[in-house]
Amino acid sequence: MRKIIIVALLGLIFSCKETPSLYLNYNKGEAFGTTFSIQFIDDKESDFSTSYDSLTTIINLSMSTYIKDSDISKINQGDTTVAIDSHFKKVFTTSKRIHKETDGAFDPTIGVLVNAWDFGPEGKITSLDSLKIDSLLVLAGLDKVFLKGDHIIKTYPNTFIDFNALAKGYAVDIFSDFLEEKGYKNYLVEIGGEIRGKGSNIIKEKPWRIGVEDPNFDDSQSYSKVISLQNEAMATSGSYRKYKLDDDGNRYAHIIDTKTGYPHKSNLLSVSVLTNTCMEADAYATAFMSMGLEHSKQFLKEHPELKVFFIYEDHNKELKTLSMNGFSEG
């Protein structure tokens, strides 16, 4: 009987050794003008900070408008000899597709007009000369920019391309793909509030939980809605930090009507999108802010694959929310 007990105990010891300990690895840092945090589960402590820095450098040299000798900066300066890399090509082709789907509501060339209106958190709407607006509007429009082989061709040399509306989301996907290639099945990647997750927090036996930020005009942060993220990405676009007021107190977000070149009123304060890739979630969130609530609702009836959560003001200036296509209620 004693031998049986000893054998059983030895079996228990060996079985414990065969079961690896799990670690929730947490890396954080700065990239793309904001912060990032990455969580992934491994059987050992791991740190890929050097790899994240390398990926950030590659993406910035391709698409950062803040780097003078990046590919996109050279293209914006009129250099037609730039051979774009696979990162630029993927972001550009996705932008063209969503630009077409949304009838131009998503447009990476509209930044020239956003800048002309000088949007910021304070100040009133100041009318620009209509001739100036018309001249800038001619330059805007992704339908005037084309990909030919590895080169970008612009109808108007002064057209300015800016991928900021989906570049952070794309970077989230790149970091996520890096972890996928390493074989990780449970991770959560966040860059500047844009997020993609896979699997769950198997250590705590709980799903990854993320918050949808409340539209606070005083720059404070709070999260009244928390959802489980499972094998999806989420991006949020909001108008509650960058806006101006007219003489009647109407709030204008930093959203420019791509058809007129003028800012338009919108009761939308925040749009969060859940879909397969963070790049697409980022782009669609921006597009819906431009389209407005009613137009977005019609669009989403034809795109059930996009799960969306709206925060808006009703005619009494009261906050309301709307979930569409199965966006989690938490």
C-alpha positions as CSV (number, residue, x, y, z in Angstrom):
1,M,0.0,0.0,0.0
2,R,2.9,2.3,0.9
3,K,4.5,1.7,-2.5
4,I,1.3,2.6,-4.3
5,I,1.1,5.9,-2.4
6,I,4.7,6.8,-3.2
7,V,4.2,6.0,-6.9
8,A,1.1,8.1,-6.9
9,L,3.0,11.0,-5.3
10,L,5.8,10.7,-7.8
11,G,3.3,10.7,-10.6
12,L,1.8,13.9,-9.3
13,I,5.2,15.6,-9.1
14,F,6.1,14.7,-12.6
15,S,2.8,15.7,-14.0
16,C,3.2,19.1,-12.3
17,K,6.6,19.5,-14.0
18,E,5.1,18.7,-17.4
19,T,2.5,21.5,-16.9
20,P,4.3,24.8,-17.7
21,S,3.8,28.0,-15.7
22,L,2.1,30.8,-17.6
23,Y,3.2,34.4,-17.6
24,L,1.2,37.4,-18.5
25,N,3.8,39.4,-20.3
26,Y,3.2,43.2,-20.4
27,N,5.2,45.6,-22.6
28,K,4.6,49.3,-23.0
29,G,6.3,52.2,-24.6
30,E,5.8,55.1,-27.0
31,A,5.2,55.0,-30.7
32,F,3.5,57.0,-33.4
33,G,3.1,60.0,-31.3
34,T,1.2,58.2,-28.6
35,T,1.6,55.2,-26.2
36,F,1.2,51.5,-26.6
37,S,0.7,48.5,-24.4
38,I,0.9,44.9,-25.3
39,Q,-0.2,41.9,-23.2
40,F,0.4,38.3,-24.2
41,I,0.6,34.9,-22.4
42,D,3.6,32.7,-22.6
43,D,5.2,29.9,-20.7
44,K,8.1,32.3,-19.9
45,E,8.8,35.9,-19.4
46,S,9.4,37.6,-22.8
47,D,10.2,41.1,-24.0
48,F,10.0,42.1,-27.6
49,S,10.6,45.9,-27.1
50,T,13.4,45.9,-29.7
51,S,11.2,44.3,-32.3
52,Y,8.4,46.8,-31.6
53,D,10.9,49.6,-32.1
54,S,12.0,48.2,-35.4
55,L,8.4,47.8,-36.6
56,T,7.6,51.3,-35.6
57,T,10.6,52.7,-37.5
58,I,9.7,50.8,-40.6
59,I,6.1,52.0,-40.6
60,N,7.1,55.6,-39.8
61,L,9.7,55.7,-42.7
62,S,6.9,54.5,-45.0
63,M,3.9,56.6,-43.9
64,S,4.7,59.3,-41.3
65,T,3.9,62.8,-42.4
66,Y,6.0,64.1,-39.5
67,I,9.2,62.7,-41.0
68,K,10.6,64.8,-43.8
69,D,12.3,62.0,-45.7
70,S,9.6,59.3,-45.2
71,D,8.1,57.9,-48.4
72,I,4.8,59.7,-47.9
73,S,6.5,63.0,-47.3
74,K,8.5,62.6,-50.5
75,I,5.3,61.8,-52.4
76,N,3.5,64.8,-50.9
77,Q,6.5,67.0,-51.9
78,G,6.0,65.9,-55.5
79,D,8.6,63.1,-55.8
80,T,7.2,60.7,-58.4
81,T,10.2,58.3,-58.2
82,V,9.3,56.8,-54.8
83,A,8.8,53.1,-54.8
84,I,6.4,52.4,-52.0
85,D,6.7,49.3,-49.7
86,S,4.2,46.7,-48.8
87,H,3.0,48.6,-45.8
88,F,2.1,51.7,-47.8
89,K,0.5,49.6,-50.5
90,K,-1.7,47.8,-48.1
91,V,-2.9,50.9,-46.4
92,F,-3.4,52.7,-49.7
93,T,-5.5,49.9,-51.2
94,T,-7.6,49.6,-48.1
95,S,-8.2,53.4,-48.1
96,K,-9.2,53.3,-51.8
97,R,-11.7,50.5,-51.1
98,I,-13.3,52.2,-48.1
99,H,-13.3,55.6,-49.8
100,K,-15.3,54.0,-52.6
101,E,-17.7,52.1,-50.2
102,T,-18.4,55.3,-48.2
103,D,-18.9,57.5,-51.3
104,G,-15.9,59.6,-50.3
105,A,-16.8,60.0,-46.6
106,F,-13.4,58.4,-45.8
107,D,-10.8,60.4,-47.5
108,P,-7.1,60.6,-46.5
109,T,-6.6,63.7,-48.7
110,I,-9.0,66.0,-46.9
111,G,-6.4,67.0,-44.3
112,V,-5.5,70.1,-46.3
113,L,-9.0,71.5,-45.6
114,V,-9.0,70.4,-41.9
115,N,-5.8,72.3,-41.5
116,A,-7.1,75.3,-43.4
117,W,-10.0,75.6,-40.9
118,D,-7.5,75.5,-38.1
119,F,-9.5,73.1,-35.9
120,G,-8.6,72.9,-32.2
121,P,-10.2,72.5,-28.8
122,E,-10.9,76.2,-28.5
123,G,-12.0,79.1,-30.7
124,K,-14.9,79.9,-33.0
125,I,-15.6,79.1,-36.6
126,T,-13.9,81.6,-38.9
127,S,-15.1,81.8,-42.4
128,L,-12.5,81.2,-45.1
129,D,-12.6,82.9,-48.4
130,S,-14.8,80.7,-50.7
131,L,-12.3,80.9,-53.5
132,K,-9.6,79.5,-51.1
133,I,-11.9,76.6,-50.1
134,D,-12.7,75.8,-53.7
135,S,-9.0,75.8,-54.7
136,L,-8.2,73.4,-51.9
137,L,-11.2,71.2,-52.6
138,V,-9.9,70.7,-56.1
139,L,-6.8,69.1,-54.6
140,A,-8.7,66.8,-52.3
141,G,-10.2,63.4,-53.3
142,L,-8.6,60.0,-53.1
143,D,-10.2,59.3,-56.5
144,K,-7.5,61.6,-57.9
145,V,-4.7,59.4,-56.6
146,F,-3.7,56.1,-58.1
147,L,-1.4,53.2,-57.6
148,K,0.7,52.2,-60.7
149,G,3.0,49.3,-59.9
150,D,5.0,50.5,-56.9
151,H,4.4,54.2,-57.5
152,I,1.7,56.7,-56.5
153,I,0.4,58.8,-59.3
154,K,-1.5,62.1,-58.4
155,T,-3.7,64.0,-60.8
156,Y,-2.7,67.2,-59.0
157,P,0.9,67.3,-57.7
158,N,-0.1,69.3,-54.6
159,T,-2.6,66.7,-53.4
160,F,-1.6,65.9,-49.8
161,I,-2.0,62.3,-48.6
162,D,-2.3,61.6,-44.8
163,F,-3.0,58.2,-43.4
164,N,-3.3,59.3,-39.8
165,A,-7.0,58.2,-39.8
166,L,-6.0,54.5,-40.1
167,A,-2.2,54.3,-39.5
168,K,-2.5,53.6,-35.8
169,G,-5.0,50.8,-36.5
170,Y,-2.6,49.4,-39.1
171,A,0.2,49.5,-36.6
172,V,-2.0,47.5,-34.1
173,D,-2.5,44.9,-36.8
174,I,1.3,44.7,-37.6
175,F,2.1,44.2,-33.9
176,S,-0.6,41.6,-33.7
177,D,0.7,39.8,-36.7
178,F,4.2,39.8,-35.2
179,L,2.8,38.0,-32.1
180,E,0.8,35.6,-34.4
181,E,4.0,34.7,-36.2
182,K,5.7,34.0,-32.8
183,G,2.9,31.5,-32.2
184,Y,1.0,33.4,-29.5
185,K,-2.7,32.6,-29.3
186,N,-3.7,34.9,-26.4
187,Y,-2.8,38.6,-26.6
188,L,-4.1,42.1,-26.4
189,V,-2.4,45.0,-28.4
190,E,-3.3,48.6,-27.9
191,I,-1.9,51.7,-29.5
192,G,-3.4,55.1,-28.6
193,G,-6.7,53.6,-27.7
194,E,-7.0,51.4,-30.8
195,I,-7.1,47.7,-29.8
196,R,-7.0,44.2,-31.2
197,G,-7.2,41.0,-29.2
198,K,-7.1,37.3,-29.7
199,G,-8.0,34.4,-27.4
200,S,-8.5,35.4,-23.7
201,N,-6.7,35.9,-20.5
202,I,-6.3,32.2,-19.8
203,I,-4.4,32.8,-16.6
204,K,-7.5,34.5,-15.0
205,E,-9.8,32.4,-17.1
206,K,-11.5,35.6,-18.3
207,P,-12.0,37.3,-21.7
208,W,-10.0,40.4,-22.5
209,R,-12.1,43.3,-21.2
210,I,-11.8,46.8,-22.7
211,G,-13.6,50.1,-22.1
212,V,-15.4,52.4,-24.5
213,E,-14.3,55.9,-23.5
214,D,-17.1,58.4,-22.5
215,P,-17.3,61.6,-24.5
216,N,-16.0,64.0,-21.8
217,F,-15.5,67.6,-22.9
218,D,-13.2,68.4,-19.9
219,D,-10.5,66.0,-21.2
220,S,-11.1,63.6,-18.2
221,Q,-11.3,59.9,-18.9
222,S,-14.0,57.5,-17.9
223,Y,-15.5,54.3,-19.2
224,S,-19.2,53.6,-18.5
225,K,-19.3,50.8,-21.1
226,V,-16.9,47.7,-20.9
227,I,-17.0,44.9,-23.4
228,S,-15.3,41.5,-24.0
229,L,-13.0,41.5,-27.0
230,Q,-12.7,38.1,-28.7
231,N,-10.7,37.7,-31.9
232,E,-11.6,41.2,-33.0
233,A,-10.3,44.7,-33.2
234,M,-11.9,48.0,-32.0
235,A,-11.2,51.6,-32.9
236,T,-13.0,54.7,-31.7
237,S,-13.3,58.1,-33.4
238,G,-14.7,61.1,-31.4
239,S,-15.5,64.8,-31.9
240,Y,-15.5,65.8,-28.3
241,R,-11.9,66.9,-28.1
242,K,-11.5,68.8,-31.4
243,Y,-14.3,71.2,-32.2
244,K,-15.3,74.8,-32.5
245,L,-18.4,76.8,-31.8
246,D,-20.3,79.2,-34.0
247,D,-22.1,82.4,-32.7
248,D,-25.2,80.3,-32.0
249,G,-23.4,77.8,-29.9
250,N,-23.5,75.0,-32.4
251,R,-20.6,72.6,-32.1
252,Y,-18.6,71.8,-35.2
253,A,-16.4,68.7,-35.1
254,H,-13.2,68.6,-37.1
255,I,-15.2,66.9,-39.8
256,I,-15.1,68.4,-43.2
257,D,-17.8,67.7,-45.8
258,T,-15.7,66.2,-48.7
259,K,-18.3,67.5,-51.2
260,T,-18.3,71.2,-50.1
261,G,-15.1,71.7,-48.2
262,Y,-17.0,73.2,-45.2
263,P,-17.3,71.8,-41.7
264,H,-20.7,70.5,-40.8
265,K,-22.6,70.1,-37.6
266,S,-23.0,66.7,-36.2
267,N,-24.7,65.3,-33.1
268,L,-22.3,62.3,-33.1
269,L,-19.8,62.5,-30.3
270,S,-18.2,59.1,-30.6
271,V,-18.2,56.0,-32.8
272,S,-16.6,52.7,-31.9
273,V,-16.3,49.9,-34.5
274,L,-15.6,46.2,-34.0
275,T,-14.3,44.2,-37.0
276,N,-11.6,41.8,-38.0
277,T,-8.7,44.3,-38.5
278,C,-7.9,47.4,-36.5
279,M,-7.0,49.3,-39.7
280,E,-10.5,48.8,-41.1
281,A,-12.1,49.6,-37.7
282,D,-10.1,52.8,-37.6
283,A,-11.1,53.9,-41.1
284,Y,-14.8,53.1,-40.7
285,A,-15.0,54.9,-37.4
286,T,-13.6,58.0,-39.1
287,A,-16.0,57.6,-42.0
288,F,-19.1,57.2,-39.8
289,M,-18.2,60.4,-37.9
290,S,-18.2,62.2,-41.3
291,M,-21.4,60.4,-42.5
292,G,-23.4,61.3,-39.5
293,L,-25.8,59.0,-37.5
294,E,-28.6,58.6,-40.0
295,H,-26.4,57.9,-43.0
296,S,-24.3,55.6,-41.0
297,K,-27.3,53.6,-39.9
298,Q,-28.4,53.1,-43.5
299,F,-24.8,52.1,-44.5
300,L,-24.6,49.5,-41.7
301,K,-27.8,47.7,-42.8
302,E,-25.8,46.7,-45.9
303,H,-22.6,45.9,-43.9
304,P,-23.7,43.5,-41.1
305,E,-20.0,42.5,-40.6
306,L,-19.4,45.9,-38.9
307,K,-20.4,46.1,-35.3
308,V,-20.8,49.7,-34.2
309,F,-21.6,51.7,-31.0
310,F,-22.7,55.3,-31.3
311,I,-22.8,58.0,-28.6
312,Y,-24.7,61.1,-29.7
313,E,-26.8,64.0,-28.5
314,D,-30.5,64.1,-29.2
315,H,-32.3,67.4,-30.0
316,N,-32.5,68.1,-26.2
317,K,-28.7,67.8,-25.9
318,E,-29.1,64.6,-23.9
319,L,-26.6,61.8,-24.4
320,K,-27.9,58.7,-26.1
321,T,-26.3,55.5,-27.3
322,L,-27.1,53.1,-30.1
323,S,-25.6,49.6,-30.8
324,M,-25.8,48.1,-34.2
325,N,-25.1,44.7,-35.8
326,G,-24.5,43.0,-32.4
327,F,-22.0,45.3,-30.8
328,S,-21.6,43.8,-27.4
329,E,-23.6,45.2,-24.6
330,G,-20.9,44.2,-22.1
